[in-house]
Amino acid sequence: MSVKVRFAPSPTGRLHVGNIRAALFNWLFAKKQGGTFLLRSDDTDQERSTKEYEEGIRQDLAWLGITHDEFFRQSERFAAYDAARDWLIGEGLLYACYESAEELDRKRKLQRARGLPPVYDRAALKLSDEDRAKLEAEGRKPHWRFKLSQQPVRWDDLIRGEVVVDTSAVSDPVLIREDGGYLYTLPSCVDDIDSAITHVVRGEDHVTNTATQIEIFEALIRMAGKGAVPIFAHHSLLVGKDGQGLSKRLGSLSIMAMREQGLEPQAITCLLARLGTSDPVEAKTDITELVDGFDFSRLGRAPARFDEGELESLNAKILHELPWQRVAERVEAMGGNEALWVAVHGNINRLDDIAPWVRIVNGPITPIIEEASVCEAAAEALASGAATAEDWPGLMGLVKEKTGAKGKGLFRPLRLGLTGLAHGPEMGPLLALIGSEKAIARWRGETA
């Protein structure tokens, strides 16, 4: 089997970490199997879908390194959905219903009160042609439901194992709204068959939907005279580190927001690829390094906890390992260079942390003189040529010999005087970057 998967977001908003985890699993599986990754824009909701959101989705995926092999939009395929609709109606598998939302809600409440499951009672199947004509004369427009077999549906899930859903306990799903617009299910099944999708990888919140979709798949395969029901894999959902859902915080967890906050794409993919497994989260500088270690058998059933603190820590580790060539353009845009990157990258958490060090190196800054005698001794040693900016150990030795300062009493005053900060990268490379002239001025309390 030639593996083919799809990621099918609706362009009605920006992608967030939950979406990306599903996209990443599909992409990793396809790459490991030498298969095809299809990006599909599920834009049948013409009122809410926008080209801006679609472009944003493509930008987010490209930034993360999740590249697609094929792409299409559902809005270009309404003729195929209409043909499927007409065939299902002709087969008696798609039937018109006229209940309003309020009437359906009353039915559900009454069923619950009687201790019954709130499943649609198929009252519409009992309507005569005369009944339907009367309802339509009143101005009612039908919505359309798919007629389930009301039998158990079984499949072997790549993550959950054998799954059985009895469709007698499930309402016949609405496939078409009163306005004639398609809901997600029918176009998705038509597209999966026409695109020859072999595997559907998605969140466990779709498990019940899968049972109904399998019956729709089977009907459409009879219609087409070809195709096969995809193999399914339902992964656990993300929760916060406190175990609570992420739904109220999805804005701050959008990929666009994370990019704007200065996070590295590799940090996001490395974390999401391992959440929900027992494997350690490792800092990888290239998304392709995650492919070999991906396996559905490693994914657990428990909700995966997403910890933003862990993401921050991983982001720092990845930055500490990135070579200059991978960051050159962005660092240079902030006024830095390779020497500065080498000197300070081990002390940053986000790439934007480079900017303050550019200012410290280039100046001017106002130094903090905590021990004037120590700072003056360093300034005199540099000014007299007894030490150079490239010889930090030699300079320290001269200052220690002259003042008797040592340990923190030696290091801290010199760092505060040179950078205005109590902590930071190794001082030798920084001093070389700052240069003797500015260093002397700063140690003598001048803004330079």
URMOUR-V677377 format. One line per field, one symbol per residue. ss: DSSP state (H for helix, E for strand, - for the rest). phi: phi as a letter, one per 20 degrees, with the letter a starting at -180 (. if undefined). psi: psi as a letter, one per 20 degrees, with the letter a starting at -180 (. if undefined). A space follows every 50 residues. Layout:
ss: ???
phi: ???
psi: ???
This chain:
ss: ---EEEE--------EHHHHHHHHHHHHHHHH---EEEEEE--------- HHHHHHHHHHHHHH-----EEEEHHH-HHHHHHHHHHHHH---EEEE--- HHHHHHHHHHHHH---------HHHH--HHHHHHHHH-----EEEE---- -EEEEEE---EEEEEEHHH----EEE-----E-HHHHHHHHHHH----EE EEEHHHHHHHHHHHHHHHHHHHHH------EEEEE--EEE----E-HHH- ---EHHHHHH----HHHHHHHHHH------------HHHH-----HHH-- ---EEE-HHHHHHHHHHHHHH--HHHHHHHHHH----HHHHHHHHHH--- HHHHHHHHHHHH---------HHHHHHHHHHHH--------HHHHHHHHH HHH----HHHHHHHHHHHH-------HHHHHHHH-HHHHHHHH-----
phi: .efbccdcfefdrefcffgfffffffffffffemeddddceedfeffefc ffffffffffffffneedebbbdffecfffffffgfffffemecceccff fffffffffffffemdffdgemgffefegfffffffffnfdfdcdeeffm cfddbeefdemfccceffecfgffdcfgenfeegffgffgffffelfecd dbfffegfgfgfffffgfffffffmaobffedbdefeecffenefegfcf ffdffffffffnfegffffffffdfndefffdedebfffefgeebgfeee efgeeedfffffffgfffffdffggfcgfffffenebfffgffdffdddc ffffgffffffemfcefdeecffffffffffffenfbcfedfgfffffff ffdmfblffefffffffedmcecrfgfgffffffnffffffffenefb
psi: popprqpmqpljaqqrhgghggggggggggghjkapopppomkhnhhhpq hghghhghgggghijnqqhqqrphijkhhhhgggghghghijioqpqjqr hgghhggggggghjkqqmqpjkhhiiprhggghghhhijppqrpqpoqik rppqqopigibppppoiijpqpqphprhjiqprggghgggghghilphpo orqiijghhhghhghgghghhhghjrrqprpqoorrrqrrijiqrjhijh gijqhgghghijqphhgghgghhipjrjqqpqopiphiiighjpphiipr hqqppoohhhggghgggghiiprghiigghghhjjragggghhihijqhq hiihghhghgghaqqoroohnhhghhhgghgghijhrrhimggggggggg hhiiqrchiggghhgghhijqiqarqhghgghhhqgghggggijjqo.
